[in-house]
Amino acid sequence: MLLHFGLSLLIADIAWRSQRLPLTFPSPRARWGHAMALLSDGRILVSGGEAADDKKKALTLCEMSLFDVRDNTYTSLKDFPSEKRSFHSLTAIPGLDFCFVFGGEQLSSKSNGNKILGIGQVLDADEMVQYAQI
């Protein structure tokens, strides 16, 4: 089990032995409502979510990053094509670095409520490209 707590990471195995590991900076900002998927090479893709801005107001994130469990480092995917979304699904295809992103929501600053997302994306985490919207 992998749990992310802001600036540290807790890795627990099936026997519930745990070890707190220091992260190598920079690490992504603290967030909630994000999705994570384990890729075939052991890296973890972290997608979207929500975070508080400087005024403590929630905003939907478009950020994606990769966490490498071998050396405890994050790599920001600033140029990775993605849509702002939170509370969505992110599923990796075993043996490939393709991920399906689907659903979720975007916070709205207007009074008409949040935007519910029905469109998904096919992402290639190895080549850093988006293939299609589904």
Backbone as numpy.savetxt, mean C-alpha at the origin, in Angstrom:
# Nx Ny Nz CAx CAy CAz Cx Cy Cz
2.98 -13.20 10.19 2.13 -12.03 10.19 3.03 -10.81 10.19
2.64 -9.80 9.45 3.40 -8.57 9.31 2.51 -7.42 9.75
2.95 -6.67 10.73 2.17 -5.53 11.23 3.00 -4.27 11.12
2.43 -3.21 10.58 3.15 -1.95 10.40 2.66 -0.95 11.42
3.55 -0.44 12.25 3.21 0.54 13.29 4.02 1.81 13.07
3.60 2.64 12.15 4.28 3.92 11.93 5.74 3.74 11.57
6.64 3.95 12.52 8.06 3.93 12.23 8.74 2.60 12.55
8.00 1.60 12.96 8.62 0.30 13.21 7.74 -0.80 12.65
8.30 -1.94 12.52 7.61 -3.06 11.92 7.69 -4.23 12.88
6.58 -4.92 13.06 6.55 -6.08 13.93 6.29 -7.30 13.07
7.22 -8.25 13.10 7.06 -9.49 12.36 6.85 -10.61 13.37
5.74 -11.33 13.22 5.43 -12.42 14.13 5.22 -13.68 13.32
5.78 -14.80 13.75 5.57 -16.04 13.02 4.39 -16.79 13.63
4.11 -17.98 13.10 2.95 -18.75 13.52 2.98 -19.05 15.02
4.16 -19.24 15.59 4.27 -19.56 17.02 4.16 -18.29 17.88
3.90 -17.15 17.25 3.72 -15.88 17.93 4.98 -15.38 18.63
6.14 -15.84 18.14 7.38 -15.20 18.58 7.48 -13.93 17.75
7.89 -12.86 18.35 7.94 -11.62 17.59 9.25 -10.90 17.80
9.54 -10.01 16.87 10.76 -9.23 16.91 10.46 -7.87 16.29
10.79 -6.81 16.98 10.59 -5.47 16.44 11.86 -5.08 15.69
11.67 -4.72 14.41 12.80 -4.41 13.55 12.86 -2.91 13.27
14.05 -2.31 13.36 14.15 -0.90 12.97 14.05 -0.79 11.45
13.40 0.26 10.97 13.28 0.47 9.55 14.36 1.42 9.07
14.81 1.19 7.85 15.74 2.10 7.22 14.90 3.19 6.56
15.21 4.43 6.84 14.43 5.54 6.31 14.83 5.83 4.88
14.00 6.43 4.07 12.70 6.96 4.45 11.63 5.88 4.44
10.70 6.04 5.32 9.57 5.13 5.41 8.33 5.92 5.02
7.32 5.25 4.47 6.11 6.00 4.11 5.42 6.58 5.34
4.62 7.60 5.12 3.92 8.22 6.24 2.92 7.25 6.87
2.60 7.48 8.12 1.60 6.67 8.81 0.28 6.78 8.08
-0.47 5.69 8.03 -1.71 5.67 7.27 -2.66 4.62 7.79
-3.89 4.67 7.33 -4.90 3.64 7.61 -5.67 3.41 6.32
-6.38 2.30 6.23 -7.18 2.02 5.05 -6.37 1.66 3.83
-5.10 1.29 4.00 -4.24 0.94 2.89 -4.35 -0.56 2.60
-3.70 -0.99 1.53 -3.67 -2.41 1.18 -2.22 -2.83 0.98
-1.95 -4.10 1.27 -0.60 -4.65 1.10 -0.70 -6.00 0.41
0.30 -6.32 -0.43 0.34 -7.63 -1.09 1.78 -8.13 -1.11
1.96 -9.40 -0.81 3.26 -10.05 -0.84 3.57 -10.50 -2.26
4.68 -9.99 -2.83 5.08 -10.35 -4.18 5.90 -11.63 -4.17
6.09 -12.23 -5.33 6.78 -13.53 -5.42 8.23 -13.48 -4.96
8.86 -12.31 -5.02 10.27 -12.21 -4.60 10.41 -11.85 -3.11
9.31 -11.80 -2.39 9.36 -11.52 -0.95 9.16 -10.06 -0.58
9.13 -9.16 -1.57 8.85 -7.75 -1.27 7.36 -7.59 -1.04
7.00 -6.51 -0.36 5.60 -6.22 -0.06 5.24 -4.89 -0.70
4.19 -4.91 -1.52 3.69 -3.69 -2.15 2.65 -3.06 -1.24
2.84 -1.79 -0.91 1.92 -1.03 -0.05 1.25 0.01 -0.93
-0.09 0.05 -0.89 -0.85 0.90 -1.80 -1.85 1.77 -1.06
-1.84 3.07 -1.38 -2.88 4.00 -0.97 -3.14 4.11 0.52
-4.39 4.33 0.84 -4.82 4.52 2.21 -5.19 5.96 2.47
-5.32 6.29 3.72 -5.63 7.65 4.14 -4.63 8.08 5.20
-4.38 9.39 5.26 -3.48 9.96 6.25 -4.00 11.33 6.62
-3.48 11.86 7.70 -3.88 13.20 8.14 -2.93 14.23 7.54
-3.49 15.33 7.04 -2.65 16.41 6.54 -2.18 17.28 7.70
-1.55 18.41 7.40 -1.01 19.29 8.44 -2.08 19.84 9.37
-3.31 19.91 8.88 -4.41 20.43 9.68 -5.22 19.30 10.34
-4.65 18.10 10.34 -5.28 16.91 10.95 -6.56 16.49 10.22
-6.67 16.90 8.96 -7.82 16.50 8.14 -7.39 15.31 7.29
-8.27 14.30 7.17 -7.95 13.10 6.41 -7.89 13.38 4.92
-6.96 12.73 4.23 -6.86 12.82 2.79 -6.55 11.44 2.22
-7.02 11.18 1.01 -6.78 9.90 0.34 -5.43 9.96 -0.35
-4.65 8.87 -0.23 -3.30 8.83 -0.77 -3.24 8.11 -2.12
-2.31 8.56 -2.93 -2.03 7.93 -4.22 -0.66 7.23 -4.13
-0.07 7.22 -2.98 1.29 6.71 -2.81 1.35 5.19 -2.87
2.43 4.70 -3.48 2.73 3.27 -3.47 4.20 3.12 -3.12
4.52 2.06 -2.37 5.91 1.79 -2.03 6.11 0.29 -1.91
7.37 -0.11 -1.97 7.75 -1.51 -1.80 8.56 -1.64 -0.53
8.23 -2.63 0.29 9.02 -2.92 1.48 9.78 -4.20 1.22
11.11 -4.14 1.39 11.97 -5.31 1.21 12.27 -5.91 2.58
11.74 -7.10 2.84 11.89 -7.72 4.15 13.33 -8.20 4.40
14.13 -8.33 3.35 15.51 -8.81 3.52 16.40 -7.76 4.17
16.19 -6.49 3.83 17.05 -5.45 4.41 16.26 -4.34 5.11
14.96 -4.57 5.33 14.10 -3.62 6.07 14.10 -2.22 5.46
13.98 -2.14 4.13 13.97 -0.84 3.48 12.69 -0.65 2.67
12.26 0.60 2.58 11.14 0.99 1.73 11.69 1.69 0.49
11.06 1.45 -0.64 11.35 2.17 -1.87 10.05 2.82 -2.32
10.08 4.13 -2.46 8.90 4.86 -2.92 8.74 4.66 -4.42
7.52 4.42 -4.86 7.22 4.27 -6.29 6.50 5.53 -6.76
7.22 6.63 -6.75 6.62 7.93 -7.07 6.03 7.97 -8.47
6.65 7.29 -9.42 6.18 7.35 -10.80 5.24 6.21 -11.16
4.87 5.41 -10.16 3.99 4.27 -10.42 2.58 4.78 -10.66
1.96 4.40 -11.78 0.61 4.92 -12.06 -0.42 4.32 -11.12
-1.13 5.16 -10.46 -2.14 4.69 -9.52 -3.18 5.78 -9.32
-4.31 5.38 -8.80 -5.38 6.32 -8.49 -5.47 6.42 -6.97
-5.81 7.61 -6.48 -6.02 7.77 -5.04 -7.11 6.81 -4.61
-6.83 5.97 -3.60 -7.86 5.08 -3.09 -7.51 4.59 -1.70
-8.55 4.30 -0.92 -8.39 3.73 0.41 -9.45 2.66 0.61
-9.22 1.78 1.57 -10.13 0.67 1.88 -10.42 -0.17 0.63
-9.38 -0.47 -0.11 -9.45 -1.22 -1.36 -8.78 -2.58 -1.20
-8.89 -3.40 -2.23 -8.19 -4.69 -2.21 -6.97 -4.62 -3.12
-5.95 -5.38 -2.77 -4.72 -5.48 -3.56 -4.30 -6.95 -3.50
-4.35 -7.62 -4.63 -4.07 -9.05 -4.67 -2.94 -9.34 -5.64
-1.89 -10.00 -5.14 -0.77 -10.40 -5.98 -1.05 -11.78 -6.58
-0.60 -11.98 -7.81 -0.75 -13.27 -8.48 0.51 -14.09 -8.18
0.37 -15.27 -7.55 1.54 -16.09 -7.19 2.41 -16.42 -8.42
3.72 -16.26 -8.24 4.67 -16.55 -9.30 4.91 -15.39 -10.25
4.11 -14.37 -10.16 4.25 -13.19 -11.02 4.27 -11.96 -10.12
4.67 -10.83 -10.68 4.62 -9.59 -9.92 3.47 -8.72 -10.41
2.39 -9.37 -10.85 1.18 -8.66 -11.22 0.27 -8.56 -10.01
-0.35 -7.41 -9.85 -1.31 -7.20 -8.77 -2.60 -6.64 -9.35
-3.70 -7.05 -8.75 -5.00 -6.49 -9.08 -5.40 -5.56 -7.95
-5.74 -4.33 -8.30 -6.23 -3.35 -7.34 -7.69 -3.11 -7.70
-8.56 -3.17 -6.70 -9.97 -2.99 -7.01 -10.71 -2.33 -5.86
-11.69 -1.52 -6.22 -12.61 -0.95 -5.25 -12.00 0.15 -4.41
-12.62 0.38 -3.27 -12.17 1.40 -2.35 -12.98 2.68 -2.49
-12.43 3.73 -1.91 -13.10 5.03 -1.95 -12.08 6.15 -2.00
-12.56 7.32 -2.40 -11.78 8.56 -2.34 -12.56 9.53 -1.47
-11.85 10.16 -0.53 -12.50 11.17 0.30 -12.83 12.38 -0.57
-13.93 13.02 -0.25 -14.36 14.21 -0.99 -14.37 15.40 -0.05
-13.90 16.53 -0.53 -13.95 17.76 0.27 -15.32 18.42 0.12
-16.11 17.90 -0.79 -17.45 18.46 -1.01 -18.46 17.76 -0.10
-19.61 18.32 -0.01 -20.64 17.77 0.88 -21.39 16.59 0.27
-21.05 16.21 -0.98 -21.78 15.13 -1.63 -21.26 13.74 -1.26
-20.38 13.64 -0.32 -19.90 12.33 0.15 -18.68 11.83 -0.60
-18.22 10.67 -0.18 -17.03 10.07 -0.77 -17.35 9.39 -2.09
-16.35 9.31 -2.94 -16.49 8.65 -4.24 -16.16 7.16 -4.06
-17.10 6.29 -4.39 -16.88 4.85 -4.32 -16.29 4.41 -5.66
-15.18 3.69 -5.60 -14.47 3.28 -6.81 -14.84 1.85 -7.20
-15.32 1.67 -8.41 -15.64 0.35 -8.91 -14.63 -0.12 -9.93
-13.81 0.81 -10.41 -12.81 0.47 -11.43 -11.56 -0.05 -10.75
-11.02 -1.11 -11.31 -9.77 -1.67 -10.79 -8.63 -1.41 -11.74
-7.44 -1.82 -11.34 -6.24 -1.66 -12.15 -5.46 -2.97 -12.12
-4.76 -3.26 -13.22 -3.79 -4.35 -13.26 -2.43 -3.68 -13.25
-1.63 -4.01 -12.24 -0.32 -3.37 -12.06 0.79 -4.41 -12.19
1.88 -4.03 -12.84 3.06 -4.88 -12.93 4.11 -4.26 -12.01
4.29 -4.86 -10.84 5.20 -4.30 -9.83 6.66 -4.48 -10.22
6.96 -5.37 -11.15 8.34 -5.57 -11.58 8.73 -4.50 -12.60
7.87 -4.26 -13.58 8.15 -3.27 -14.63 7.66 -1.87 -14.27
6.90 -1.74 -13.19 6.35 -0.46 -12.74 5.45 0.18 -13.78
4.52 -0.61 -14.31 3.57 -0.10 -15.28 2.17 -0.55 -14.93
1.18 0.21 -15.40 -0.22 -0.15 -15.28 -0.67 -0.64 -16.64
-1.24 -1.84 -16.68 -1.64 -2.40 -17.96 -3.04 -2.03 -18.38
-3.99 -2.08 -17.49 -5.37 -1.85 -17.90 -6.22 -1.48 -16.70
-7.32 -0.86 -17.00 -8.34 -0.69 -15.98 -9.39 -1.75 -16.23
-9.89 -2.32 -15.14 -10.89 -3.37 -15.28 -12.19 -2.96 -14.62
